[in-house]
């Protein structure tokens, strides 16, 4: 098996375990067993648990960005693209593996002791806000609308995870409709 295939398997396995159990509760032995690799091979690919955590965060960022952008591109209008953010959240919240935002969770778990994790989580959130900002500008809305929609999306993620219900996505979408319509009518 190629090195890249083993590395990919380790990261995918770590992502599943961290999502299900939390990062700190998953040891290297558990990860190696679940990934089907020797401890020596695990450390050849990743010299530390921290390096695995960062690879998992990179994987999550890419999956989030690609999935969100694909959903947004399905919408026919700039207004529809803004609302597609909440449609994407709705689909994600209905997945059996949904345990909340991996960046919020990793920041809560490790942000105080790992500047690298904290910085990556902040960067991920900033990139989402910039993305919403671009969509808002294309829709003709003011910058404050982007901030409001980002906060709605972030709040929906946390609420859905804690409540164990996908309803927050629909509720946030309804609030987004009000905010978008008000902002766009004022901008006209």
N, C-alpha and C positions, 0 to 999 in steps of 0.2 A: 504494500500500500504506500502511496506517495506521502511525503511529509505533509504537504498541504491538506491532504484528505484527513490525516490524523489530527492535525491542528484544528481543522474545521470541526471535526467530531468532538474534540475536547471542548471547544468554545460553545458549540451547540448544547452539549451535555451540561456544561457549567451554567449556561443561561437557563436551562430548564430547572436545574436543581436550585439555583439562586432565586429564581422566580417562585418556586414552590416552598422553599424553606428559609430563605434569607441567605445572605452571603456569609455571615460569620458562623452560621451553624453547619455549613458544608465544609468538611475537611478535605485535604488532598487525597487521603485514602479513599474516601467515599467517591470523590470525583474520578479517580483513576479506575476504580472498580466499575462505576457506571459507564465510563467512556470505553472500557475494555482495553486499557493500555497499562503498561508497567509504570511504576512510580518513576523509574529512571527515565523512561520515554516522556512522561509528563513533564519532568523537570528539564529535559532536553528542549522541549518545545516552549516551555514557560519557566523561566528561572525562579519565579515567585508567584504566590497567590495573587499579589497585586497586579502582576502582568496579565493574569487570566481575567481578573475583574475588569481591567481596562479593555481587553479584547472583547469581553462580553458587552461592555458599554458601547464600544464602536459598532458591534453587530446590531445592537438595539437601535442606535442612532440611524444606521443605514436602513434598517427595516421600517422604522417609523417614518423616515423621510420619504422613502420609496412608496410605502403604502399610502401615506397621506397625499402625496403628490399625484399618484395614480387616481385616487378618488376625486381630487379636486379637478383634474383634467377632464373627468367625465361630465362635469357641469358645463352647460352651454353659455351661461352668462357670468359676468363678474360677481353679481350678487349671489348667484347659485354656487359659485366657487367658494365664497365665504361660508355659506351654509353647509357645503360639502364637508367642511372640517368636522361639523357635528354629526354628519352622517357617518363619517369614518369612525368617530368615537363610538357611535352606536353599534357599529359592526364589531369593533374591538371589544367593547364591554360585554358583548354576548358570547364571547369565546370562553370555553371552559377553563382556559389557562390564564384568564385575566386576573391579576392580583394587584392592579394599580400600575402607576407609571414606574417603570424600573429606575428612572433617574431620580424621582422623588424618593423612592424606597432606598436606593443606594446612598443618596445624600443623607437621608435620615439615619441610616445605619452606620455609615462610614465618614460622612462629611466632616465631622469634628476631628477625626484622627487621620484622615487621608486628604491632604490638599489636592492631590491629583484627581481623586474621585469628585471632590467638591468642585474643582475647576471644570472638569468635563461635564458634570451635571449642569453647571451654570451656562456653559457654552452651548449645550444642547437646548436649554430653555431659551437662550438668547437667539439661537438660530430659528426656533419656532416663532418667536415674536417678530423677527425680521421677515420671515415668510408671510405671516399674517399681515404685516405692514405692507409688503409688496402687493398682496391681494387687495388690501383695503385701498391702496393708492389707485390700482387699476380699476376699482369699482367707483372711484371718485369720492371716497370717504376721507374724513380727516384722520390724522395720526392717532388721535385719542380713541377712535373706534377700534383701531388695531389693538391697542392696549386693553380695551374693554373685552374684546372677543377672546384675546389670549387668556385673560383672567377667567372668563367663563369656561373656556376649554380646560384650563388647569384645575379649576374648582370641580368641574364635572368628573375629571379623572379621580380625584381624591374622594369625592362623594360616592362615586360608583364602587370604588374599592372598599370603602368602609361599610357602606350600606349593603354591599353584595348584590346590587341590583343595577341593571343597565338604564333605569329610568332617568338618571341624571343627564344623559346625552339628549334625550328628547326635551327635557325641561330647559336645558341650556340652549338648545336650538330655538325653542320658542322665545326665549329672552333675546337671542341673537337677532331674530326676525325684527323684534321691536327696535333694538338698537340700530340695526342696519337701516331699516326704513326711516327712522327718525333722522339719522345722520345723513342719509342720501337726500332726503327731502329738504333738509336745511342747506345742504351743499348746492342744491340746484338753483 
